[in-house]
């Protein structure tokens, strides 16, 4: 496998206070795929991939995962204190994770 990371602004996508976790991660994984496919097709990943898209086929994988606790999606802690608060909260209400991935065949675009 080969890694071709092209970050997106995840914070601008979805509503973490209203979206169900499974909907949010599916939307984020799909947005990452759309962005990565555009980058590959534009030739912006040639340093990360061993051959250009026109000469080979690819199965591309993107994904996302969130942590939930008490039904609330938790973002990465922004401070040491917030991280401590999360851990304290986990003692009485164990967290869980929700993940999603998207597979796309290139060049067909079939998902």
C-alpha positions as CSV (number, residue, x, y, z in Angstrom):
1,X,0.0,0.0,0.0
2,X,1.0,3.6,-0.4
3,X,0.1,6.7,1.7
4,X,-1.1,9.8,0.1
5,X,-2.3,12.2,2.8
6,X,-4.1,15.3,1.7
7,X,-5.8,16.9,4.8
8,X,-9.1,18.7,4.7
9,X,-10.7,21.2,7.1
10,X,-12.8,18.7,9.1
11,X,-14.0,21.3,11.6
12,X,-15.9,23.1,8.8
13,X,-17.9,19.9,7.9
14,X,-21.0,18.7,9.8
15,X,-22.5,19.8,13.1
16,X,-21.1,18.0,16.0
17,X,-23.9,19.1,18.3
18,X,-26.7,17.8,16.0
19,X,-25.3,15.2,13.6
20,X,-25.5,11.5,14.7
21,X,-21.9,10.2,15.1
22,X,-22.4,7.6,12.2
23,X,-23.6,10.4,9.9
24,X,-20.7,12.7,10.8
25,X,-18.0,10.1,10.2
26,X,-19.6,8.9,7.0
27,X,-19.7,12.5,5.7
28,X,-16.1,13.2,6.8
29,X,-14.8,10.0,5.1
30,X,-16.7,10.9,1.9
31,X,-15.4,14.5,1.9
32,X,-11.8,13.1,2.4
33,X,-12.4,10.8,-0.6
34,X,-13.7,13.5,-2.8
35,X,-10.7,15.7,-2.0
36,X,-8.1,12.9,-2.4
37,X,-9.6,11.7,-5.7
38,X,-9.4,15.3,-7.1
39,X,-5.8,15.5,-5.9
40,X,-4.9,12.1,-7.6
41,X,-6.7,13.0,-10.8
42,X,-5.0,16.4,-10.9
43,X,-1.6,14.7,-10.6
44,X,-0.8,16.1,-7.2
45,X,0.1,12.8,-5.7
46,X,2.8,11.6,-8.1
47,X,5.5,11.8,-5.4
48,X,3.4,9.5,-3.1
49,X,2.3,6.9,-5.7
50,X,4.6,4.6,-7.7
51,X,2.8,5.0,-11.0
52,X,0.5,7.6,-12.6
53,X,-3.2,6.9,-12.5
54,X,-3.4,6.4,-16.3
55,X,-1.0,3.4,-16.1
56,X,-2.5,1.6,-13.3
57,X,-5.7,1.1,-11.2
58,X,-6.1,2.0,-7.5
59,X,-8.3,1.1,-4.7
60,X,-8.3,4.2,-2.5
61,X,-9.3,4.1,1.2
62,X,-10.3,7.1,3.3
63,X,-11.9,7.0,6.8
64,X,-12.8,8.9,9.9
65,X,-13.5,8.1,13.5
66,X,-14.9,10.0,16.5
67,X,-15.0,9.4,20.2
68,X,-18.4,9.7,21.9
69,X,-19.3,9.8,25.6
70,X,-22.8,10.2,27.0
71,X,-24.0,10.5,23.4
72,X,-21.8,13.5,22.8
73,X,-19.1,13.7,20.1
74,X,-15.8,14.7,21.7
75,X,-13.3,16.6,19.7
76,X,-9.6,16.4,20.4
77,X,-8.9,18.1,23.8
78,X,-7.6,21.6,23.4
79,X,-5.8,21.7,26.7
80,X,-4.3,19.5,29.3
81,X,-7.2,20.4,31.6
82,X,-9.8,19.4,29.0
83,X,-8.0,16.1,28.5
84,X,-8.1,15.5,32.3
85,X,-11.8,16.3,32.3
86,X,-12.4,13.8,29.5
87,X,-10.5,11.1,31.5
88,X,-12.5,11.9,34.7
89,X,-15.7,11.6,32.7
90,X,-14.6,8.2,31.2
91,X,-14.4,6.8,34.7
92,X,-18.2,6.9,35.1
93,X,-19.2,6.8,31.5
94,X,-16.9,4.8,29.3
95,X,-16.3,6.3,25.8
96,X,-16.9,4.5,22.5
97,X,-15.8,5.1,19.0
98,X,-17.7,5.3,15.7
99,X,-15.9,4.9,12.5
100,X,-16.5,4.9,8.8
101,X,-14.5,4.3,5.7
102,X,-15.0,4.8,1.9
103,X,-13.4,2.6,-0.8
104,X,-13.1,3.9,-4.3
105,X,-11.8,2.3,-7.4
106,X,-9.8,4.5,-9.7
107,X,-10.1,5.3,-12.5
108,X,-13.8,4.2,-12.6
109,X,-14.8,6.1,-9.5
110,X,-16.9,3.1,-8.3
111,X,-17.5,3.2,-4.5
